[in-house]
Amino acid sequence: MLSDLPKYELLSVAIRAAIEAGDHFRERVDSSKQVKMKTSFADVVTEVDSQCEAIIYKHIRATYPHHVLLGEEQVAPGSSASIEAINAVSEEEHLWIIDPLDGTTNFVQHMRLSVVSIAYAHKGKVMLGVIYDPYHDEVFLAYKGRGAYRTSSREAQIWCDLQIADHKEKSVVIEHTNSFLPWETLQVSKRQEIEKAILATGFPARGGIGSERTDAGLKIVAAAGNLRAIGSAALHLAWIAAGRVDGYWEYDLNAWDIAAGILIVQEAGGQAGAIGSGIDGLRVRDVLATGTATLSHMLNTLLLI
């Protein structure tokens, strides 16, 4: 049962795993790498991706040896393989969805725009998400129904240490404060006008109708105030939650790219789910996230083809 797993413990495991994995690839961003192509020149992997995934697995298995782990590096390349993988485990009682290095192309090119993304789901419902940006020392996290937060790796580690030292007393204190966690509360942007909005996406649009999706995206670019494409779905979503970007959309993503980020956006007061329907869940592949319902409606009108 989920109630048997203390919130502090789940969060502590996710936070510690994300920080160690993120620090590992940050230290190697300027080193030589073994780069292999997965599905295209825009979809690559390095030995560091697998190393980071192993770090995360180590943390989770040490505390929860019987939980199911779904990591990007354990799944064959391509959309069909990732769809099959998530379908096989989506209803598990305890499931961790892991992207050990989201933004591998950025990592290979020495661009400091990559993150770790870890989500925990209970019977198909994502309950917590952690995204760690080691280059800017930002931990973004959320627990379902308890809000979204941002802190530094140092503050997050201190909090984790306190849970281990005196978890029963500390958990009671947290439960009875106005804020679930003692850090900055994330709040999405409230901008509604598309002509003033800063939007983000991933280009070129992937999927079976890529050219049509790119054309739809260009309509948005023409209408929007500004556009960003930073090469990391999880980081885009974290920035939506932090109010730095007003809207984000992208096609043909995998659960490990977006599971944590969708929850963090929602807990920060935003809209996040499937393009068109707004439905969330582990099977979402075409994602739209915004700070407001009005902006979401405007973007859906332009995206639906």
Secondary structure in CASP SS format (residue, H / E / C, confidence):
PFRMAT SS
TARGET T0000
AUTHOR 0000-0000-0000
METHOD secondary structure of the structure
MODEL  1
M C 1.00
L H 1.00
S H 1.00
D H 1.00
L C 1.00
P C 1.00
K H 1.00
Y H 1.00
E H 1.00
L H 1.00
L H 1.00
S H 1.00
V H 1.00
A H 1.00
I H 1.00
R H 1.00
A H 1.00
A H 1.00
I H 1.00
E H 1.00
A H 1.00
G H 1.00
D H 1.00
H H 1.00
F H 1.00
R H 1.00
E C 1.00
R C 1.00
V C 1.00
D C 1.00
S C 1.00
S C 1.00
K C 1.00
Q C 1.00
V E 1.00
K E 1.00
M E 1.00
K E 1.00
T E 1.00
S E 1.00
F C 1.00
A C 1.00
D E 1.00
V E 1.00
V E 1.00
T E 1.00
E H 1.00
V H 1.00
D H 1.00
S H 1.00
Q H 1.00
C H 1.00
E H 1.00
A H 1.00
I H 1.00
I H 1.00
Y H 1.00
K H 1.00
H H 1.00
I H 1.00
R H 1.00
A H 1.00
T H 1.00
Y C 1.00
P C 1.00
H C 1.00
H C 1.00
V E 1.00
L E 1.00
L E 1.00
G E 1.00
E H 1.00
E H 1.00
Q H 1.00
V C 1.00
A C 1.00
P C 1.00
G C 1.00
S H 1.00
S H 1.00
A H 1.00
S H 1.00
I H 1.00
E H 1.00
A H 1.00
I H 1.00
N H 1.00
A H 1.00
V H 1.00
S C 1.00
E C 1.00
E C 1.00
E C 1.00
H C 1.00
L E 1.00
W E 1.00
I E 1.00
I E 1.00
D E 1.00
P E 1.00
L E 1.00
D E 1.00
G C 1.00
T H 1.00
T H 1.00
N H 1.00
F H 1.00
V H 1.00
Q C 1.00
H C 1.00
M C 1.00
R C 1.00
L C 1.00
S C 1.00
V E 1.00
V E 1.00
S E 1.00
I E 1.00
A E 1.00
Y E 1.00
A E 1.00
H E 1.00
K C 1.00
G C 1.00
K E 1.00
V E 1.00
M E 1.00
L E 1.00
G E 1.00
V E 1.00
I E 1.00
Y E 1.00
D E 1.00
P C 1.00
Y C 1.00
H C 1.00
D C 1.00
E E 1.00
V E 1.00
F E 1.00
L E 1.00
A E 1.00
Y E 1.00
K C 1.00
G C 1.00
R C 1.00
G C 1.00
A E 1.00
Y E 1.00
R E 1.00
T E 1.00
S C 1.00
S H 1.00
R H 1.00
E H 1.00
A H 1.00
Q H 1.00
I H 1.00
W H 1.00
C H 1.00
D H 1.00
L H 1.00
Q H 1.00
I H 1.00
A H 1.00
D H 1.00
H H 1.00
K H 1.00
E H 1.00
K H 1.00
S H 1.00
V H 1.00
V H 1.00
I H 1.00
E H 1.00
H C 1.00
T C 1.00
N C 1.00
S C 1.00
F C 1.00
L C 1.00
P C 1.00
W C 1.00
E E 1.00
T E 1.00
L C 1.00
Q C 1.00
V C 1.00
S C 1.00
K C 1.00
R C 1.00
Q C 1.00
E C 1.00
I H 1.00
E H 1.00
K H 1.00
A C 1.00
I E 1.00
L E 1.00
A E 1.00
T E 1.00
G C 1.00
F C 1.00
P C 1.00
A C 1.00
R C 1.00
G C 1.00
G C 1.00
I C 1.00
G H 1.00
S H 1.00
E H 1.00
R H 1.00
T H 1.00
D H 1.00
A H 1.00
G H 1.00
L H 1.00
K H 1.00
I H 1.00
V H 1.00
A H 1.00
A H 1.00
A C 1.00
G C 1.00
N E 1.00
L E 1.00
R E 1.00
A C 1.00
I C 1.00
G C 1.00
S C 1.00
A H 1.00
A H 1.00
L H 1.00
H H 1.00
L H 1.00
A H 1.00
W H 1.00
I H 1.00
A H 1.00
A C 1.00
G C 1.00
R C 1.00
V C 1.00
D C 1.00
G E 1.00
Y E 1.00
W E 1.00
E E 1.00
Y C 1.00
D C 1.00
L C 1.00
N C 1.00
A H 1.00
W H 1.00
D H 1.00
I H 1.00
A H 1.00
A H 1.00
G H 1.00
I H 1.00
L H 1.00
I H 1.00
V H 1.00
Q H 1.00
E H 1.00
A C 1.00
G C 1.00
G C 1.00
Q E 1.00
A E 1.00
G E 1.00
A E 1.00
I C 1.00
G C 1.00
S C 1.00
G C 1.00
I C 1.00
D C 1.00
G C 1.00
L C 1.00
R C 1.00
V C 1.00
R C 1.00
D C 1.00
V E 1.00
L E 1.00
A E 1.00
T E 1.00
G C 1.00
T C 1.00
A H 1.00
T H 1.00
L H 1.00
S H 1.00
H H 1.00
M H 1.00
L H 1.00
N H 1.00
T H 1.00
L H 1.00
L H 1.00
L C 1.00
I C 1.00
END
